[in-house]
Amino acid sequence: MHAIFMTALLTGVFGLVMGSSNRQPAPGTGIDMTPAAAPPAAPVSRAATTADSVRAESALQAALVRPHLEIYFARFNADQVLVRRISRAVVREAQRQQVPPSLIAAVLVTENTTLKPEALSSVGAVGLMQVMPFHAGAALCGSSDLTDVDSNICHGTLILARNLRRTQTTTAALLRYNGCVRGTNTPDCHRYPSKVLARAGKVRQQILAGTNALEAEG
């Protein structure tokens, strides 16, 4: 279970809406013989559906997740060796830092749609997850080289995990990741969370659909 993300996600209460039944007495008996009508099904909110899919993703073994991440990342870069390395790093950091792989993948692609490890932004952010150099050197990551695939994804996920712990919602955590706390980073930076979460949902759906298909074949 990716506890950090689930805590940020499950901030609402999912209520049940119950209806009243309409029962009539049986003729001449005064006794209600009409079967009780089943209460209407409780509406399923988008948050509840998302929470269920995150739980399902979190329960998957790394070996089941990685091939589907490779398929996803291959849409953005044809280098199979690079794609495989990125996928392995995402799965490893997802397990180690307790952040869903779909969320890490979504942040990564939103930050760097061409998957170039050496990418450098106009403000100095480096690599796949566009990490600022002052974050480099975390002991957990083993290297301060932000152009290195493993080091960059480790640092990026570490920042993301810290933001998830420090904020009340995933949206707030993503705003902090993008440096959009006051909305002065880049124009329309407040739209960043919705872009990331939409991508994360698609990645998660692909992972779950792929693993369900494999189980059905087996």
Backbone as CSV, one residue per row, in Angstrom:
resi,resn,N_x,N_y,N_z,CA_x,CA_y,CA_z,C_x,C_y,C_z
1,MET,0.848,-1.202,0.000,0.000,0.000,0.000,0.877,1.243,0.000
2,HIS,0.645,2.147,-0.925,1.401,3.384,-0.970,0.737,4.367,-0.017
3,ALA,1.130,4.307,1.223,0.427,5.013,2.297,0.456,6.520,2.132
4,ILE,1.589,7.080,1.684,1.697,8.532,1.571,0.662,9.058,0.590
5,PHE,0.621,8.445,-0.581,-0.310,8.912,-1.597,-1.744,8.667,-1.187
6,MET,-2.024,7.532,-0.574,-3.390,7.223,-0.179,-3.891,8.206,0.864
7,THR,-3.023,8.621,1.773,-3.433,9.592,2.785,-3.805,10.916,2.142
8,ALA,-3.017,11.338,1.145,-3.321,12.589,0.462,-4.578,12.472,-0.374
9,LEU,-4.818,11.280,-0.907,-5.953,11.080,-1.802,-7.269,10.978,-1.059
10,LEU,-7.271,10.235,0.032,-8.527,9.953,0.725,-8.832,11.038,1.749
11,THR,-9.185,12.208,1.278,-9.470,13.321,2.184,-10.955,13.552,2.373
12,GLY,-11.796,12.836,1.631,-13.246,13.008,1.739,-13.897,11.816,2.397
13,VAL,-15.166,11.950,2.700,-15.954,10.849,3.256,-16.949,10.425,2.199
14,PHE,-17.012,9.130,1.914,-17.897,8.628,0.888,-19.215,8.217,1.539
15,GLY,-20.263,9.045,1.339,-21.556,8.780,1.959,-22.412,7.847,1.135
16,LEU,-23.360,7.218,1.793,-24.328,6.361,1.124,-25.671,7.069,1.093
17,VAL,-26.340,6.982,-0.045,-27.660,7.577,-0.192,-28.677,6.449,-0.190
18,MET,-29.521,6.433,0.832,-30.510,5.374,0.980,-31.896,5.896,0.635
19,GLY,-32.693,5.067,-0.069,-34.049,5.453,-0.432,-35.058,4.703,0.413
20,SER,-36.267,5.219,0.487,-37.307,4.536,1.250,-38.088,3.623,0.333
21,SER,-38.569,2.490,0.833,-39.343,1.551,0.035,-40.827,1.905,0.111
22,ASN,-41.581,1.442,-0.861,-43.021,1.717,-0.917,-43.748,0.378,-0.846
23,ARG,-44.186,-0.009,0.357,-44.786,-1.330,0.569,-46.281,-1.175,0.843
24,GLN,-47.092,-2.027,0.253,-48.543,-1.979,0.419,-49.036,-3.258,1.095
25,PRO,-50.044,-3.195,1.989,-50.569,-4.392,2.649,-51.231,-5.320,1.631
26,ALA,-51.081,-6.636,1.860,-51.754,-7.615,1.000,-53.255,-7.520,1.226
27,PRO,-54.094,-7.661,0.162,-55.553,-7.518,0.299,-56.125,-8.438,1.366
28,GLY,-56.946,-7.872,2.275,-57.663,-8.655,3.268,-56.844,-9.154,4.423
29,THR,-55.576,-8.867,4.457,-54.756,-9.401,5.548,-54.262,-8.319,6.487
30,GLY,-54.079,-7.135,5.957,-53.491,-6.083,6.785,-52.014,-6.312,7.030
31,ILE,-51.476,-7.335,6.355,-50.062,-7.668,6.539,-49.298,-7.304,5.270
32,ASP,-48.222,-6.662,5.426,-47.411,-6.258,4.280,-46.680,-7.482,3.741
33,MET,-47.061,-7.929,2.529,-46.442,-9.097,1.923,-45.539,-8.717,0.746
34,THR,-45.468,-7.420,0.443,-44.652,-7.002,-0.699,-43.176,-7.079,-0.331
35,PRO,-42.392,-7.751,-1.160,-40.955,-7.818,-0.863,-40.364,-6.423,-0.763
36,ALA,-39.475,-6.260,0.176,-38.836,-4.960,0.352,-38.022,-4.612,-0.878
37,ALA,-38.216,-3.409,-1.348,-37.441,-2.969,-2.506,-35.986,-2.748,-2.106
38,ALA,-35.107,-3.166,-2.992,-33.683,-2.973,-2.708,-33.376,-1.483,-2.712
39,PRO,-32.610,-1.030,-1.746,-32.249,0.392,-1.729,-31.418,0.718,-2.951
40,PRO,-31.534,1.933,-3.450,-30.739,2.305,-4.622,-29.253,2.225,-4.317
41,ALA,-28.504,1.861,-5.323,-27.062,1.734,-5.130,-26.464,3.088,-4.782
42,ALA,-25.503,3.035,-3.887,-24.822,4.277,-3.514,-24.025,4.790,-4.700
43,PRO,-24.073,6.077,-4.959,-23.291,6.608,-6.082,-21.804,6.448,-5.817
44,VAL,-21.072,6.114,-6.862,-19.632,5.929,-6.730,-18.948,7.205,-7.208
45,SER,-18.251,7.860,-6.320,-17.587,9.109,-6.687,-16.305,8.824,-7.438
46,ARG,-15.842,9.835,-8.144,-14.579,9.682,-8.864,-13.434,9.427,-7.896
47,ALA,-13.463,10.084,-6.729,-12.402,9.886,-5.739,-12.377,8.450,-5.247
48,ALA,-13.572,7.858,-5.033,-13.628,6.474,-4.571,-13.086,5.527,-5.623
49,THR,-13.438,5.770,-6.883,-12.937,4.936,-7.971,-11.427,5.049,-8.088
50,THR,-10.918,6.265,-7.971,-9.479,6.480,-8.033,-8.773,5.778,-6.883
51,ALA,-9.336,5.884,-5.691,-8.733,5.240,-4.526,-8.656,3.732,-4.722
52,ASP,-9.722,3.141,-5.270,-9.727,1.698,-5.508,-8.646,1.313,-6.518
53,SER,-8.496,2.103,-7.571,-7.501,1.767,-8.584,-6.081,1.950,-8.054
54,VAL,-5.879,2.939,-7.177,-4.563,3.122,-6.567,-4.231,1.937,-5.674
55,ARG,-5.225,1.472,-4.918,-5.010,0.280,-4.076,-4.638,-0.923,-4.934
56,ALA,-5.348,-1.085,-6.044,-5.075,-2.219,-6.932,-3.676,-2.124,-7.518
57,GLU,-3.281,-0.923,-7.904,-1.932,-0.727,-8.446,-0.879,-1.018,-7.384
58,SER,-1.135,-0.564,-6.176,-0.174,-0.732,-5.090,0.040,-2.200,-4.727
59,ALA,-0.949,-3.027,-5.001,-0.860,-4.438,-4.648,-0.076,-5.250,-5.671
60,LEU,0.236,-4.655,-6.820,0.898,-5.393,-7.894,2.389,-5.554,-7.620
61,GLN,2.922,-6.668,-8.055,4.355,-6.899,-7.956,5.086,-6.080,-9.013
62,ALA,6.318,-5.722,-8.715,7.115,-4.896,-9.625,7.244,-5.527,-11.005
63,ALA,7.390,-6.842,-11.040,7.565,-7.543,-12.316,6.347,-7.410,-13.213
64,LEU,5.179,-7.157,-12.630,3.968,-6.980,-13.422,3.811,-5.537,-13.897
65,VAL,4.328,-4.609,-13.116,4.177,-3.187,-13.450,5.170,-2.748,-14.517
66,ARG,6.407,-3.207,-14.409,7.486,-2.699,-15.254,7.225,-2.830,-16.763
67,PRO,6.755,-3.975,-17.267,6.533,-4.070,-18.721,5.538,-3.052,-19.256
68,HIS,4.537,-2.716,-18.458,3.530,-1.763,-18.907,4.061,-0.332,-18.864
69,LEU,4.963,-0.059,-17.925,5.631,1.240,-17.920,6.522,1.376,-19.148
70,GLU,7.180,0.297,-19.531,8.030,0.337,-20.717,7.203,0.658,-21.960
71,ILE,6.026,0.062,-22.060,5.139,0.344,-23.196,4.734,1.814,-23.200
72,TYR,4.437,2.317,-22.024,4.020,3.726,-21.916,5.160,4.663,-22.288
73,PHE,6.333,4.466,-21.708,7.457,5.364,-21.964,7.932,5.276,-23.415
74,ALA,7.745,4.129,-24.055,8.173,3.959,-25.447,7.417,4.884,-26.398
75,ARG,6.293,5.424,-25.953,5.552,6.385,-26.777,6.319,7.692,-26.933
76,PHE,7.226,7.955,-26.007,7.895,9.245,-25.975,9.365,9.181,-26.395
77,ASN,9.927,7.979,-26.432,11.321,7.820,-26.826,11.532,6.396,-27.356
78,ALA,12.194,6.288,-28.497,12.362,4.989,-29.157,13.566,4.205,-28.642
79,ASP,14.352,4.789,-27.765,15.531,4.115,-27.222,15.075,3.080,-26.189
80,GLN,15.072,1.812,-26.581,14.554,0.757,-25.705,15.388,0.583,-24.453
81,VAL,16.692,0.757,-24.596,17.565,0.613,-23.423,17.245,1.696,-22.400
82,LEU,17.083,2.927,-22.876,16.747,4.039,-21.981,15.382,3.827,-21.342
83,VAL,14.415,3.441,-22.143,13.057,3.219,-21.640,13.045,2.137,-20.565
84,ARG,13.800,1.085,-20.792,13.853,-0.008,-19.808,14.499,0.479,-18.512
85,ARG,15.543,1.274,-18.630,16.219,1.778,-17.435,15.328,2.725,-16.647
86,ILE,14.607,3.591,-17.369,13.678,4.501,-16.701,12.591,3.723,-15.975
87,SER,12.034,2.721,-16.623,10.954,1.924,-16.028,11.423,1.214,-14.768
88,ARG,12.620,0.646,-14.808,13.160,-0.034,-13.627,13.359,0.947,-12.475
89,ALA,13.864,2.134,-12.799,14.094,3.133,-11.752,12.780,3.614,-11.141
90,VAL,11.766,3.808,-11.972,10.460,4.245,-11.462,9.873,3.204,-10.521
91,VAL,9.930,1.941,-10.918,9.380,0.872,-10.074,10.157,0.763,-8.770
92,ARG,11.476,0.856,-8.862,12.306,0.756,-7.657,11.992,1.872,-6.676
93,GLU,11.928,3.118,-7.155,11.670,4.238,-6.263,10.222,4.250,-5.768
94,ALA,9.316,3.748,-6.567,7.920,3.645,-6.117,7.828,2.754,-4.888
95,GLN,8.536,1.632,-4.919,8.524,0.718,-3.774,9.302,1.297,-2.594
96,ARG,10.453,1.862,-2.878,11.327,2.330,-1.812,10.768,3.557,-1.102
97,GLN,10.109,4.460,-1.855,9.647,5.713,-1.279,8.131,5.773,-1.116
98,GLN,7.452,4.656,-1.441,6.012,4.538,-1.218,5.193,5.607,-1.946
99,VAL,5.479,5.749,-3.244,4.717,6.615,-4.138,4.302,5.766,-5.332
100,PRO,3.054,5.801,-5.762,2.611,4.953,-6.868,3.426,5.184,-8.144
101,PRO,3.806,4.120,-8.830,4.585,4.283,-10.064,3.870,5.114,-11.109
102,SER,2.546,5.032,-11.156,1.802,5.821,-12.147,1.980,7.316,-11.899
103,LEU,2.059,7.734,-10.646,2.232,9.157,-10.336,3.641,9.619,-10.682
104,ILE,4.636,8.798,-10.368,6.016,9.140,-10.717,6.149,9.255,-12.233
105,ALA,5.602,8.276,-12.954,5.672,8.286,-14.415,5.000,9.517,-14.994
106,ALA,3.870,9.897,-14.415,3.127,11.052,-14.919,3.895,12.348,-14.692
107,VAL,4.510,12.494,-13.533,5.328,13.683,-13.270,6.499,13.729,-14.247
108,LEU,7.145,12.592,-14.424,8.314,12.520,-15.291,7.978,12.945,-16.721
109,VAL,6.909,12.383,-17.276,6.545,12.702,-18.663,6.056,14.147,-18.787
110,THR,5.360,14.640,-17.787,4.906,16.032,-17.823,6.097,16.987,-17.793
111,GLU,7.111,16.630,-17.024,8.301,17.469,-16.926,9.212,17.345,-18.145
112,ASN,9.222,16.162,-18.780,10.214,15.884,-19.819,9.599,14.945,-20.855
113,THR,8.842,15.495,-21.797,8.072,14.666,-22.726,8.926,13.919,-23.739
114,THR,10.188,14.290,-23.888,11.067,13.568,-24.804,11.983,12.580,-24.079
115,LEU,11.885,12.541,-22.765,12.688,11.625,-21.939,14.186,11.781,-22.184
116,LYS,14.660,13.015,-22.181,16.079,13.274,-22.360,16.753,13.460,-21.002
117,PRO,17.632,12.528,-20.611,18.269,12.619,-19.290,19.096,13.888,-19.090
118,GLU,19.586,14.460,-20.182,20.448,15.639,-20.065,19.680,16.948,-20.195
119,ALA,18.365,16.899,-20.232,17.554,18.101,-20.438,17.837,19.149,-19.354
120,LEU,17.896,20.411,-19.780,18.148,21.522,-18.861,17.129,22.616,-19.146
121,SER,16.389,23.020,-18.120,15.357,24.040,-18.317,15.952,25.430,-18.238
122,SER,15.127,26.426,-18.561,15.586,27.818,-18.541,15.891,28.309,-17.127
123,VAL,15.346,27.617,-16.123,15.608,28.026,-14.742,16.642,27.126,-14.075
124,GLY,17.215,26.189,-14.855,18.288,25.356,-14.331,17.896,23.982,-13.853
125,ALA,16.623,23.585,-13.999,16.198,22.245,-13.600,16.799,21.216,-14.551
126,VAL,17.173,20.066,-13.999,17.972,19.101,-14.751,17.280,17.752,-14.865
127,GLY,17.408,17.143,-16.044,17.109,15.724,-16.211,15.661,15.344,-16.397
128,LEU,15.411,14.066,-16.209,14.115,13.467,-16.503,12.976,14.075,-15.692
129,MET,13.190,14.286,-14.405,12.141,14.834,-13.556,12.386,16.299,-13.221
130,GLN,13.308,16.924,-13.980,13.581,18.352,-13.853,13.809,18.768,-12.398
131,VAL,14.878,18.233,-11.854,15.250,18.487,-10.467,16.217,19.667,-10.399
132,MET,15.972,20.588,-9.479,16.874,21.722,-9.309,18.173,21.245,-8.649
133,PRO,19.324,21.770,-9.085,20.621,21.304,-8.573,20.770,21.370,-7.065
134,PHE,20.096,22.321,-6.393,20.274,22.418,-4.940,19.674,21.213,-4.209
135,HIS,18.881,20.392,-4.905,18.353,19.170,-4.291,19.326,17.996,-4.403
136,ALA,20.332,18.119,-5.249,21.240,17.003,-5.512,22.054,16.634,-4.282
137,GLY,22.421,15.363,-4.185,23.288,14.908,-3.107,22.591,14.184,-1.982
138,ALA,21.316,13.848,-2.134,20.612,13.092,-1.094,21.269,11.735,-0.901
139,ALA,21.509,11.368,0.344,22.203,10.118,0.641,21.468,8.914,0.071
140,LEU,20.144,8.963,0.077,19.336,7.857,-0.422,19.655,7.534,-1.872
141,CYS,20.025,8.545,-2.639,20.157,8.384,-4.089,21.552,7.972,-4.547
142,GLY,22.531,8.088,-3.672,23.851,7.546,-3.976,24.702,8.351,-4.936
143,SER,24.129,9.295,-5.654,24.873,10.103,-6.613,24.220,11.473,-6.710
144,SER,25.048,12.484,-6.955,24.526,13.838,-7.121,24.404,14.218,-8.598
145,ASP,24.677,13.264,-9.481,24.606,13.512,-10.924,23.152,13.452,-11.384
146,LEU,22.546,14.606,-11.601,21.132,14.650,-11.955,20.862,14.305,-13.416
147,THR,21.918,14.134,-14.216,21.721,13.660,-15.580,21.699,12.138,-15.638
148,ASP,22.058,11.502,-14.538,21.995,10.051,-14.446,20.541,9.621,-14.214
149,VAL,20.081,8.639,-14.966,18.678,8.212,-14.902,18.264,7.826,-13.492
150,ASP,19.031,6.948,-12.863,18.662,6.441,-11.539,18.713,7.529,-10.481
151,SER,19.760,8.346,-10.524,19.898,9.414,-9.541,18.785,10.448,-9.686
152,ASN,18.466,10.817,-10.921,17.446,11.834,-11.136,16.075,11.367,-10.673
153,ILE,15.719,10.136,-11.015,14.402,9.620,-10.615,14.337,9.427,-9.109
154,CYS,15.440,9.059,-8.505,15.481,8.945,-7.042,15.257,10.315,-6.402
155,HIS,15.974,11.326,-6.866,15.821,12.670,-6.300,14.421,13.229,-6.562
156,GLY,13.925,13.046,-7.783,12.599,13.554,-8.111,11.511,12.921,-7.268
157,THR,11.611,11.608,-7.087,10.617,10.902,-6.275,10.734,11.303,-4.811
158,LEU,11.940,11.556,-4.349,12.146,11.992,-2.972,11.459,13.332,-2.722
159,ILE,11.596,14.251,-3.661,10.919,15.549,-3.541,9.410,15.364,-3.532
160,LEU,8.927,14.530,-4.439,7.490,14.272,-4.539,6.961,13.644,-3.255
161,ALA,7.670,12.658,-2.724,7.244,11.982,-1.491,7.205,12.953,-0.319
162,ARG,8.195,13.821,-0.221,8.213,14.811,0.864,7.028,15.763,0.748
163,ASN,6.739,16.187,-0.471,5.602,17.085,-0.665,4.286,16.407,-0.297
164,LEU,4.153,15.143,-0.619,2.937,14.395,-0.281,2.769,14.286,1.233
165,ARG,3.883,14.156,1.945,3.809,14.067,3.409,3.452,15.414,4.035
166,ARG,3.904,16.488,3.422,3.770,17.807,4.031,2.472,18.527,3.678
167,THR,1.736,18.026,2.715,0.527,18.707,2.271,-0.702,17.843,2.517
168,GLN,-1.859,18.434,2.371,-3.112,17.734,2.640,-3.638,16.977,1.425
169,THR,-3.261,17.399,0.233,-3.781,16.773,-0.978,-2.674,16.552,-1.987
170,THR,-2.948,15.648,-2.933,-2.001,15.406,-4.008,-1.852,16.655,-4.874
171,THR,-2.933,17.368,-5.074,-2.877,18.601,-5.855,-1.895,19.596,-5.251
172,ALA,-1.972,19.786,-3.944,-1.058,20.712,-3.267,0.388,20.235,-3.381
173,ALA,0.582,18.925,-3.276,1.932,18.367,-3.391,2.508,18.613,-4.778
174,LEU,1.684,18.472,-5.802,2.143,18.678,-7.170,2.417,20.159,-7.455
175,LEU,1.630,21.028,-6.867,1.906,22.466,-7.010,3.271,22.810,-6.417
176,ARG,3.577,22.234,-5.267,4.884,22.462,-4.647,5.995,21.900,-5.530
177,TYR,5.758,20.728,-6.108,6.783,20.125,-6.967,7.092,21.045,-8.140
178,ASN,6.061,21.654,-8.695,6.196,22.543,-9.847,6.647,23.947,-9.461
179,GLY,6.781,24.201,-8.172,7.169,25.528,-7.720,6.070,26.551,-7.909
180,CYS,4.829,26.080,-7.829,3.682,26.942,-8.117,2.888,27.256,-6.850
181,VAL,3.567,27.317,-5.733,2.875,27.559,-4.468,2.172,28.908,-4.487
182,ARG,2.819,29.908,-5.052,2.213,31.245,-5.136,1.740,31.584,-6.554
183,GLY,1.869,30.613,-7.468,1.389,30.827,-8.821,2.246,31.772,-9.649
184,THR,3.513,31.945,-9.261,4.370,32.892,-9.968,5.499,32.215,-10.727
185,ASN,5.481,30.893,-10.796,6.553,30.167,-11.473,6.484,30.379,-12.970
186,THR,5.448,29.870,-13.578,5.222,30.005,-15.006,3.742,30.308,-15.231
187,PRO,3.403,30.886,-16.381,1.989,31.170,-16.646,1.147,29.893,-16.585
188,ASP,-0.007,29.977,-15.956,-0.946,28.854,-15.865,-0.361,27.638,-15.144
189,CYS,0.607,27.853,-14.248,1.211,26.704,-13.565,0.205,26.010,-12.642
190,HIS,-0.907,26.696,-12.321,-1.919,26.067,-11.483,-2.597,24.895,-12.188
191,ARG,-2.401,24.797,-13.501,-2.987,23.682,-14.249,-2.121,22.428,-14.189
192,TYR,-0.938,22.566,-13.652,0.015,21.449,-13.604,-0.551,20.199,-12.925
193,PRO,-1.163,20.304,-11.740,-1.682,19.089,-11.090,-2.702,18.326,-11.933
194,SER,-3.609,19.043,-12.594,-4.629,18.347,-13.378,-3.997,17.594,-14.542
195,LYS,-2.958,18.167,-15.137,-2.258,17.475,-16.226,-1.597,16.200,-15.717
196,VAL,-0.914,16.313,-14.581,-0.217,15.158,-14.021,-1.209,14.074,-13.607
197,LEU,-2.271,14.453,-12.913,-3.228,13.468,-12.424,-3.976,12.792,-13.563
198,ALA,-4.248,13.531,-14.636,-4.882,12.909,-15.802,-3.954,11.873,-16.421
199,ARG,-2.679,12.212,-16.531,-1.703,11.253,-17.056,-1.568,10.053,-16.124
200,ALA,-1.508,10.311,-14.830,-1.360,9.216,-13.871,-2.524,8.243,-13.977
201,GLY,-3.734,8.767,-14.158,-4.899,7.911,-14.301,-4.800,7.020,-15.519
202,LYS,-4.304,7.566,-16.632,-4.155,6.780,-17.852,-3.087,5.705,-17.700
203,VAL,-1.979,6.072,-17.061,-0.910,5.097,-16.828,-1.415,3.963,-15.939
204,ARG,-2.095,4.330,-14.855,-2.624,3.326,-13.930,-3.623,2.408,-14.621
205,GLN,-4.477,2.993,-15.454,-5.455,2.203,-16.198,-4.757,1.221,-17.130
206,GLN,-3.690,1.669,-17.783,-2.944,0.796,-18.678,-2.290,-0.346,-17.916
207,ILE,-1.715,-0.036,-16.760,-1.073,-1.064,-15.942,-2.091,-2.109,-15.496
208,LEU,-3.227,-1.645,-14.972,-4.243,-2.573,-14.449,-4.880,-3.383,-15.565
209,ALA,-5.155,-2.754,-16.701,-5.757,-3.483,-17.829,-4.794,-4.541,-18.346
210,GLY,-3.522,-4.189,-18.407,-2.531,-5.144,-18.900,-2.362,-6.332,-17.983
211,THR,-2.309,-6.081,-16.682,-2.132,-7.185,-15.743,-3.407,-8.056,-15.671
212,ASN,-4.574,-7.431,-15.791,-5.813,-8.221,-15.809,-5.876,-9.118,-17.031
213,ALA,-5.374,-8.615,-18.166,-5.368,-9.413,-19.386,-4.436,-10.607,-19.236
214,LEU,-3.281,-10.379,-18.614,-2.333,-11.479,-18.392,-2.922,-12.548,-17.473
215,GLU,-3.623,-12.104,-16.427,-4.247,-13.050,-15.504,-5.344,-13.851,-16.199
216,ALA,-6.089,-13.192,-17.103,-7.148,-13.884,-17.822,-6.571,-14.946,-18.758
217,GLU,-5.434,-14.615,-19.380,-4.787,-15.579,-20.271,-4.232,-16.758,-19.499
218,GLY,-3.776,-16.461,-18.268,-3.189,-17.539,-17.453,-4.246,-18.454,-16.900
